[in-house]
């Protein structure tokens, strides 16, 4: 006969661990490997830079001009995290338009996701019904290949896919 203490401990026994799931097939491997960077649109990198470098102590790379996107980009690093300050280099830059809509104030422009193969990621997302801005990869800053996902498919958030050979 069990004592009240026995039945109480049985009722509160830890559940048995589940068997770990089998490795998913390669076709189901995730597209996103992690966050690559957060991009902030700024009217002026020179004006914004001191807050990130001097006040926050982030390490900065050299400003890079990305001609086909008509922007200048400053990458700031803290630990393994990256922020990109993105400044328009022409009046018809997408960043100029973004800043105009925001009253000229800096703001979060997009989230960028690290992917192993941007071309394969584009095809997989398109097959899943995700609307892309870019149907093929293009060159990004710092020797990356990139593609943008349309915000209509992501709840209004602009997202970038980044294939980065440095990672």
C-alpha positions in Angstrom: 0.0 0.0 0.0 1.3 3.5 -1.0 1.7 6.1 1.6 0.2 9.6 1.0 3.7 10.8 0.7 4.3 8.3 -2.2 1.3 9.4 -4.2 2.1 13.1 -3.7 5.7 12.7 -5.0 4.4 10.7 -8.0 2.0 13.5 -8.8 4.8 16.1 -8.7 7.4 13.9 -10.5 9.3 15.7 -13.3 8.0 14.8 -16.7 10.2 12.4 -18.7 12.4 14.1 -21.2 11.1 13.9 -24.8 13.1 12.1 -27.4 15.0 14.8 -29.3 13.6 15.4 -32.8 15.3 13.9 -35.8 17.4 16.2 -37.9 15.1 17.9 -40.4 15.7 17.3 -44.1 17.9 19.8 -45.8 14.9 21.2 -47.7 13.5 22.4 -44.4 16.6 23.9 -43.0 16.0 27.5 -41.8 16.5 30.4 -44.2 17.7 32.8 -41.5 20.8 32.0 -39.5 20.6 35.1 -37.2 20.4 38.8 -37.1 23.0 40.4 -39.3 22.4 44.1 -38.5 19.9 46.8 -37.7 19.9 49.7 -40.2 19.1 53.2 -39.1 18.5 55.8 -41.7 20.1 59.1 -40.8 20.3 62.5 -42.5 24.0 62.8 -41.7 26.4 60.0 -40.6 28.8 62.8 -39.4 26.1 64.1 -37.0 25.0 60.7 -35.8 28.4 59.0 -35.4 29.5 60.6 -32.1 26.6 59.2 -30.2 27.4 55.6 -31.3 31.2 55.9 -31.1 32.0 58.3 -28.3 28.9 57.9 -26.0 28.1 54.3 -26.6 31.7 53.1 -27.3 30.9 51.2 -30.5 33.7 50.5 -32.9 33.2 51.9 -36.4 34.4 50.9 -39.8 35.1 53.3 -42.7 32.2 54.8 -44.4 31.4 53.0 -47.6 29.6 54.4 -50.6 27.1 51.9 -52.2 26.5 53.5 -55.6 23.6 51.4 -56.8 21.6 52.0 -53.6 22.7 55.7 -53.6 23.7 55.6 -49.9 26.7 55.9 -47.7 27.0 53.2 -44.9 28.8 53.3 -41.6 29.0 49.9 -39.8 29.2 50.1 -36.0 30.0 47.1 -33.9 29.5 46.2 -30.2 30.5 42.6 -29.4 28.9 40.5 -32.1 26.1 43.0 -32.8 26.1 45.4 -35.8 24.3 48.6 -36.5 24.5 50.3 -39.8 23.9 54.1 -40.1 22.6 54.7 -43.7 22.8 58.1 -45.2 21.4 59.1 -48.6 24.0 60.1 -51.1 21.5 61.6 -53.6 18.1 63.2 -53.4 16.5 60.3 -55.2 17.9 57.7 -52.8 15.4 55.4 -51.1 16.8 56.7 -47.8 16.1 60.3 -48.9 12.4 59.2 -49.4 12.3 57.4 -46.1 13.7 60.5 -44.2 11.2 62.8 -46.0 8.3 60.6 -44.8 9.7 60.7 -41.3 10.0 64.5 -41.2 13.8 64.4 -41.6 14.3 62.4 -38.4 16.5 59.4 -38.1 14.8 56.1 -37.6 14.8 52.4 -37.9 14.9 51.5 -41.6 15.2 47.7 -41.7 16.3 44.5 -40.1 18.9 42.5 -41.9 19.1 38.7 -41.6 22.2 36.6 -42.1 21.6 33.8 -44.7 24.0 31.3 -46.0 23.0 31.6 -49.7 20.9 34.7 -50.6 19.9 33.4 -54.1 18.6 30.2 -52.5 16.8 32.2 -49.8 15.1 34.3 -52.4 13.8 31.3 -54.2 12.6 29.6 -51.0 10.8 32.7 -49.9 9.2 33.3 -53.3 8.0 29.6 -53.3 6.4 30.3 -49.9 4.5 33.3 -51.4 6.7 36.0 -49.9 6.9 39.1 -52.0 10.5 40.2 -52.7 11.7 43.7 -53.7 14.8 42.0 -55.3 14.3 38.8 -57.4 18.0 38.2 -57.6 20.9 39.1 -55.3 22.8 42.4 -55.6 26.0 43.7 -54.2 25.8 45.3 -50.7 28.3 47.0 -48.5 31.4 45.4 -47.2 31.5 42.6 -49.9 28.1 41.2 -49.1 25.3 40.0 -51.4 21.9 41.2 -50.5 18.2 41.2 -51.3 15.2 43.0 -49.8 11.9 41.4 -48.7 8.9 43.6 -49.4 7.3 45.0 -46.2 3.9 43.8 -47.4 5.0 40.3 -46.6 6.5 41.0 -43.2 3.8 43.0 -41.4 5.2 46.4 -42.6 8.8 45.8 -41.6 11.4 46.1 -44.4 13.8 43.2 -44.2 17.1 42.5 -45.9 18.7 39.1 -46.5 22.5 39.3 -46.3 25.1 36.7 -47.5 28.3 37.8 -45.7 31.5 36.0 -46.6 33.1 37.4 -43.5 30.8 35.4 -41.2 
